[in-house]
Amino acid sequence: MENYKSDVERLDFIEEAHNVTEQLLDVECPVCHAISKGVIDAKQKELCHKVFLAEKRKTKILMADLGATLENAEINKTNIEIENDKLLEDINRLVNDMNESLRPVIDSKLEEIRDLLEKRKLWSVMYANDSKIKKYEDRISELESSREKVTNKSKGNIKDISEEKLVQFSEIVKKMLVS
């Protein structure tokens, strides 16, 4: 827009300069000694004047067109901003609706996950205890086997441990493993 304004100002200046130069006295050219009035005839002056006016008119039309384009662009910008605000409101409303409808499902699934994690933790403890029990049962079997060997070698010199005491001993070992 500013470029067009400066073009119009330039054309106005040229037109004024043309009007001013017509009022000057006849001047002789120092090189060819011709009179300046005689160099440019009236038809050329009129043609130049028409060209200046046409260029000025064209520039003003372009300025008006650019102004209308800018005005339309501003209107479009405003419309786009309004539409964008409506879309943002719709998006926020949809997000809120989704959160409200999915919250119970998400909470339920989180509770299931917590339950599964707790069961996994208990299973790990049980597995570790089972491994320890198996290890101690193997050791008990090994000791019973060696006791039998010792008993067989000594032919009854070693006092047999009663079944009741073995059960008590097993219970003590199990309690140690569980705790």
DOLUM-641574 format. One record per residue (C-alpha): residue number from 1; x, y, z. Coordinates in Angstrom, 3 decimals, decimal comma. Example, Ala and Ser with C-alpha at 12.3 -4.5 7.8 and 13.67 -1.06 7.14 Angstrom:
2
(1; (12,300; -4,500; 7,800))
(2; (13,670; -1,060; 7,140))
***
This chain:
179
(1; (0,000; 0,000; 0,000))
(2; (2,841; 2,366; 0,895))
(3; (4,526; 1,643; -2,447))
(4; (1,395; 2,711; -4,313))
(5; (1,137; 5,887; -2,239))
(6; (4,730; 6,801; -3,074))
(7; (4,021; 6,071; -6,779))
(8; (1,047; 8,467; -6,730))
(9; (3,171; 11,124; -4,986))
(10; (5,901; 10,662; -7,605))
(11; (3,386; 11,036; -10,449))
(12; (1,896; 14,165; -8,823))
(13; (5,400; 15,614; -8,588))
(14; (6,100; 14,876; -12,263))
(15; (2,795; 16,457; -13,271))
(16; (3,544; 19,591; -11,250))
(17; (7,069; 19,738; -12,670))
(18; (5,603; 19,504; -16,175))
(19; (3,262; 22,401; -15,407))
(20; (6,117; 24,475; -13,958))
(21; (8,479; 23,840; -16,893))
(22; (5,815; 25,071; -19,343))
(23; (5,935; 28,456; -17,666))
(24; (9,686; 28,877; -18,090))
(25; (11,125; 31,224; -20,670))
(26; (12,604; 29,932; -23,866))
(27; (16,169; 28,859; -23,200))
(28; (18,856; 28,369; -25,784))
(29; (20,778; 25,106; -25,610))
(30; (24,465; 25,840; -25,074))
(31; (25,515; 22,911; -27,280))
(32; (23,217; 23,074; -30,308))
(33; (21,887; 26,599; -29,781))
(34; (18,323; 25,407; -30,248))
(35; (15,439; 26,980; -28,334))
(36; (13,937; 24,628; -25,737))
(37; (10,311; 25,440; -26,693))
(38; (10,877; 24,216; -30,153))
(39; (12,300; 20,831; -29,052))
(40; (9,057; 19,416; -27,583))
(41; (5,926; 19,965; -29,590))
(42; (2,385; 20,241; -28,231))
(43; (1,344; 16,712; -29,252))
(44; (4,194; 15,181; -27,271))
(45; (3,299; 17,301; -24,242))
(46; (-0,332; 16,228; -24,444))
(47; (0,658; 12,566; -24,878))
(48; (2,969; 12,765; -21,838))
(49; (0,195; 14,367; -19,836))
(50; (-2,249; 11,574; -20,799))
(51; (0,329; 8,911; -19,913))
(52; (0,889; 10,474; -16,499))
(53; (-2,843; 10,639; -15,832))
(54; (-3,360; 7,042; -16,982))
(55; (-0,511; 5,808; -14,755))
(56; (-1,922; 7,795; -11,825))
(57; (-5,409; 6,364; -12,396))
(58; (-4,019; 2,809; -12,669))
(59; (-2,047; 3,201; -9,438))
(60; (-5,110; 4,524; -7,592))
(61; (-7,169; 1,564; -8,865))
(62; (-4,458; -0,822; -7,678))
(63; (-4,443; 0,919; -4,283))
(64; (-8,219; 0,579; -3,995))
(65; (-8,006; -3,097; -5,002))
(66; (-5,258; -3,722; -2,473))
(67; (-7,302; -1,946; 0,203))
(68; (-10,307; -4,165; -0,566))
(69; (-8,093; -7,243; -0,495))
(70; (-6,683; -6,234; 2,881))
(71; (-10,181; -5,590; 4,210))
(72; (-11,345; -9,023; 2,981))
(73; (-8,260; -10,619; 4,499))
(74; (-9,033; -8,987; 7,851))
(75; (-12,634; -10,231; 7,675))
(76; (-11,403; -13,720; 6,780))
(77; (-8,907; -13,591; 9,636))
(78; (-11,674; -12,671; 12,062))
(79; (-13,901; -15,468; 10,726))
(80; (-11,054; -17,977; 11,021))
(81; (-10,357; -16,880; 14,599))
(82; (-14,044; -17,297; 15,490))
(83; (-14,124; -20,744; 13,860))
(84; (-10,884; -21,687; 15,601))
(85; (-12,358; -20,670; 18,977))
(86; (-15,459; -22,792; 18,272))
(87; (-13,281; -25,780; 17,360))
(88; (-11,214; -25,369; 20,520))
(89; (-14,404; -25,281; 22,588))
(90; (-15,638; -28,449; 20,837))
(91; (-12,302; -30,179; 21,429))
(92; (-12,311; -29,234; 25,117))
(93; (-15,895; -30,419; 25,476))
(94; (-15,049; -33,750; 23,795))
(95; (-11,988; -34,222; 25,999))
(96; (-14,096; -33,574; 29,100))
(97; (-16,800; -35,979; 27,885))
(98; (-14,191; -38,650; 27,174))
(99; (-12,611; -38,157; 30,593))
(100; (-15,994; -38,428; 32,309))
(101; (-17,019; -41,559; 30,421))
(102; (-13,631; -43,299; 30,552))
(103; (-12,715; -42,431; 34,163))
(104; (-14,694; -45,372; 35,692))
(105; (-13,196; -47,814; 33,175))
(106; (-9,671; -46,523; 33,805))
(107; (-10,169; -46,678; 37,569))
(108; (-11,479; -50,250; 37,289))
(109; (-8,520; -51,347; 35,186))
(110; (-6,084; -49,665; 37,578))
(111; (-7,681; -51,559; 40,473))
(112; (-7,328; -54,830; 38,553))
(113; (-3,664; -54,041; 37,917))
(114; (-3,104; -53,297; 41,617))
(115; (-4,756; -56,621; 42,523))
(116; (-2,603; -58,476; 40,014))
(117; (0,557; -56,820; 41,333))
(118; (-0,386; -57,808; 44,887))
(119; (-1,037; -61,398; 43,773))
(120; (2,293; -61,456; 41,956))
(121; (4,025; -60,245; 45,104))
(122; (2,338; -62,969; 47,188))
(123; (3,147; -65,593; 44,571))
(124; (6,819; -64,544; 44,644))
(125; (6,896; -64,946; 48,430))
(126; (5,176; -68,337; 48,202))
(127; (7,551; -69,489; 45,483))
(128; (10,546; -68,429; 47,560))
(129; (9,111; -70,248; 50,599))
(130; (8,395; -73,365; 48,535))
(131; (12,006; -73,348; 47,359))
(132; (13,230; -73,066; 50,942))
(133; (10,859; -75,824; 52,117))
(134; (12,065; -78,087; 49,318))
(135; (15,665; -77,362; 50,269))
(136; (15,010; -78,161; 53,957))
(137; (13,000; -81,293; 53,119))
(138; (15,907; -82,476; 50,993))
(139; (18,251; -81,771; 53,903))
(140; (15,946; -83,647; 56,308))
(141; (15,859; -86,613; 53,932))
(142; (19,627; -86,498; 53,676))
(143; (19,972; -86,393; 57,474))
(144; (17,488; -89,248; 57,925))
(145; (19,407; -91,253; 55,376))
(146; (22,704; -90,601; 57,140))
(147; (21,053; -91,416; 60,500))
(148; (19,931; -94,753; 59,115))
(149; (23,436; -95,426; 57,895))
(150; (24,853; -94,488; 61,274))
(151; (22,180; -96,594; 63,009))
(152; (22,924; -99,543; 60,769))
(153; (26,647; -99,252; 61,403))
(154; (26,323; -98,905; 65,123))
(155; (23,622; -101,578; 65,340))
(156; (21,303; -99,711; 67,634))
(157; (23,774; -97,829; 69,794))
(158; (22,268; -94,502; 68,817))
(159; (19,006; -93,631; 70,412))
(160; (16,261; -93,220; 67,825))
(161; (14,497; -89,865; 67,690))
(162; (10,813; -90,239; 68,235))
(163; (8,350; -89,397; 65,469))
(164; (6,802; -86,736; 67,663))
(165; (10,111; -84,889; 68,038))
(166; (10,666; -85,026; 64,254))
(167; (7,241; -83,443; 63,674))
(168; (8,046; -80,699; 66,199))
(169; (11,380; -80,088; 64,519))
(170; (9,664; -79,883; 61,100))
(171; (7,161; -77,370; 62,454))
(172; (9,972; -75,185; 63,829))
(173; (11,734; -75,232; 60,465))
(174; (8,513; -74,341; 58,613))
(175; (7,880; -71,407; 60,979))
(176; (11,406; -70,139; 60,357))
(177; (10,858; -70,329; 56,616))
(178; (7,514; -68,560; 56,670))
(179; (8,719; -65,664; 58,821))
***
